[in-house]
Amino acid sequence: MRQCLARAVNSSNLEMETFETDVDRVAAMAAGTHLGSYLLRIRDGGQVEFSHRAMLILARRIHKRHRIVRTLAEAIATQALIEWIKPWCRACGGARELMIDSKPTTCPKCGGSGVHRHSDRERRSAIGSWGGRIETGFNYAAAEISSAAADMATGARARIG
């Protein structure tokens, strides 16, 4: 479903047909929020120009909910988006294995999960601070991203069928 929607948002063929087409998939995106639509376009559609808009929506929510200054809320939102857009392991690129001596071997960095585990130190370095309200704001941003992405997929599936 995500691949179909991603292809649809990049399509120039938006003609109406009697069967499901790109225009149907793009219209199905109306079931989601702006944030959900931007997330789909960024990660699955490769339309990185929507990253700033998504970050601003998240930063506004973080600022409003947790009373974190706007510049810090933007740094938190940016880090949360980066972690969601590029979750894969830095060593194996998400493949879960590395070729060592011409043999596939479980990646020692991620233990075969294919996912990069971000440390508090990495987040502190990226955001400028960590702990307390900053950590709470980050967890809120991560949950908002997950929720918007899930709602987008569910809404699109329901509309397309």
C-alpha positions as CSV (number, residue, x, y, z in Angstrom):
1,M,0.0,0.0,0.0
2,R,2.8,2.5,1.0
3,Q,4.6,1.8,-2.3
4,C,1.4,2.4,-4.3
5,L,0.7,5.7,-2.5
6,A,4.3,6.8,-2.9
7,R,4.2,6.1,-6.6
8,A,0.9,7.9,-6.9
9,V,2.1,11.1,-5.3
10,N,4.9,11.2,-7.9
11,S,2.6,10.4,-10.8
12,S,1.8,12.7,-13.7
13,N,-1.1,10.4,-14.8
14,L,-4.1,11.6,-12.8
15,E,-6.8,10.7,-15.4
16,M,-10.0,9.1,-14.2
17,E,-10.6,5.4,-15.1
18,T,-13.1,2.7,-14.1
19,F,-10.4,0.8,-12.1
20,E,-8.1,2.0,-9.3
21,T,-5.5,4.5,-10.6
22,D,-3.0,7.0,-9.1
23,V,-5.7,9.7,-8.8
24,D,-7.7,7.3,-6.6
25,R,-4.6,6.8,-4.4
26,V,-3.9,10.5,-4.1
27,A,-7.5,11.2,-3.3
28,A,-7.3,8.5,-0.6
29,M,-4.6,10.5,1.1
30,A,-7.2,13.0,2.0
31,A,-8.2,10.6,4.8
32,G,-5.0,11.4,6.6
33,T,-3.6,14.5,8.3
34,H,-1.2,17.0,6.8
35,L,1.6,15.5,8.9
36,G,0.7,12.0,7.7
37,S,0.6,13.1,4.1
38,Y,4.0,14.8,4.4
39,L,5.5,11.7,6.1
40,L,4.4,9.4,3.3
41,R,5.7,11.8,0.7
42,I,9.1,12.1,2.5
43,R,9.9,8.5,3.3
44,D,8.0,6.5,0.7
45,G,7.7,9.1,-2.1
46,G,11.2,10.5,-1.8
47,Q,9.8,14.1,-1.7
48,V,12.2,15.6,0.8
49,E,11.0,19.1,0.1
50,F,8.1,18.3,2.6
51,S,10.6,17.7,5.5
52,H,10.5,21.3,6.6
53,R,6.7,21.4,6.7
54,A,6.5,18.2,8.7
55,M,9.2,19.5,11.1
56,L,7.2,22.8,11.6
57,I,4.0,20.9,12.4
58,L,5.8,18.7,14.9
59,A,7.6,21.6,16.5
60,R,4.4,23.6,16.9
61,R,2.8,20.6,18.6
62,I,5.8,20.0,20.9
63,H,5.9,23.7,21.8
64,K,2.2,23.9,22.5
65,R,2.0,20.6,24.5
66,H,5.3,20.8,26.5
67,R,6.0,24.6,26.5
68,I,9.5,24.0,25.0
69,V,10.9,27.1,23.3
70,R,10.4,27.1,19.5
71,T,14.0,26.7,18.5
72,L,14.5,23.7,20.8
73,A,11.2,22.2,19.7
74,E,12.4,22.4,16.1
75,A,15.6,20.6,17.0
76,I,13.6,17.9,18.7
77,A,11.2,17.6,15.8
78,T,14.1,17.4,13.3
79,Q,15.8,14.6,15.3
80,A,12.6,12.6,15.6
81,L,12.0,12.9,11.9
82,I,15.5,11.9,11.0
83,E,15.2,8.8,13.2
84,W,11.9,7.8,11.6
85,I,12.9,8.5,8.0
86,K,16.2,6.7,8.3
87,P,15.8,4.0,10.9
88,W,18.3,1.5,9.5
89,C,21.6,0.4,10.9
90,R,24.6,2.5,9.9
91,A,26.8,-0.5,9.5
92,C,24.7,-2.9,7.4
93,G,22.2,-0.3,5.9
94,G,19.3,-2.3,7.3
95,A,20.3,-5.5,5.5
96,R,20.9,-7.3,8.9
97,E,24.0,-9.0,7.5
98,L,27.5,-8.0,6.4
99,M,29.8,-10.0,4.1
100,I,32.8,-10.9,6.1
101,D,35.4,-13.1,4.4
102,S,32.9,-13.7,1.6
103,K,30.3,-15.1,4.0
104,P,27.1,-13.5,5.1
105,T,27.4,-12.7,8.9
106,T,24.9,-11.2,11.3
107,C,25.7,-7.5,11.6
108,P,27.6,-7.0,14.9
109,K,26.4,-3.4,15.2
110,C,22.7,-4.0,15.2
111,G,22.7,-7.7,16.2
112,G,20.8,-8.6,13.0
113,S,17.8,-6.2,13.6
114,G,18.7,-3.9,10.8
115,V,17.8,-0.9,13.0
116,H,20.0,1.7,14.5
117,R,19.5,2.3,18.2
118,H,20.0,5.9,19.0
119,S,21.8,6.7,22.2
120,D,21.1,9.5,24.6
121,R,24.5,10.9,23.6
122,E,23.6,11.0,19.9
123,R,20.3,12.8,20.7
124,R,22.0,15.2,23.1
125,S,24.6,16.0,20.4
126,A,21.9,16.5,17.7
127,I,19.4,18.5,19.8
128,G,21.9,20.3,22.1
129,S,20.4,18.9,25.3
130,W,18.7,15.8,26.6
131,G,16.7,14.6,29.6
132,G,13.6,15.9,31.4
133,R,11.2,17.9,29.2
134,I,13.5,17.5,26.1
135,E,13.2,13.7,26.3
136,T,9.5,13.9,27.0
137,G,9.1,16.2,24.0
138,F,11.1,13.8,21.8
139,N,9.0,10.8,22.9
140,Y,5.8,12.8,22.2
141,A,7.2,13.7,18.7
142,A,8.1,10.1,17.9
143,A,4.6,9.0,19.0
144,E,2.9,11.7,16.9
145,I,5.0,10.6,13.8
146,S,4.1,6.9,14.4
147,S,0.4,7.8,14.9
148,A,0.2,10.1,11.8
149,A,1.9,7.5,9.6
150,A,-0.3,4.7,10.8
151,D,-3.5,6.8,10.4
152,M,-2.4,7.7,6.9
153,A,-2.0,4.1,5.9
154,T,-5.3,3.0,7.6
155,G,-7.3,5.8,6.1
156,A,-5.9,5.2,2.6
157,R,-6.6,1.5,2.8
158,A,-10.2,2.1,3.9
159,R,-10.9,4.5,1.1
160,I,-9.3,2.4,-1.6
161,G,-10.6,-0.9,-0.3
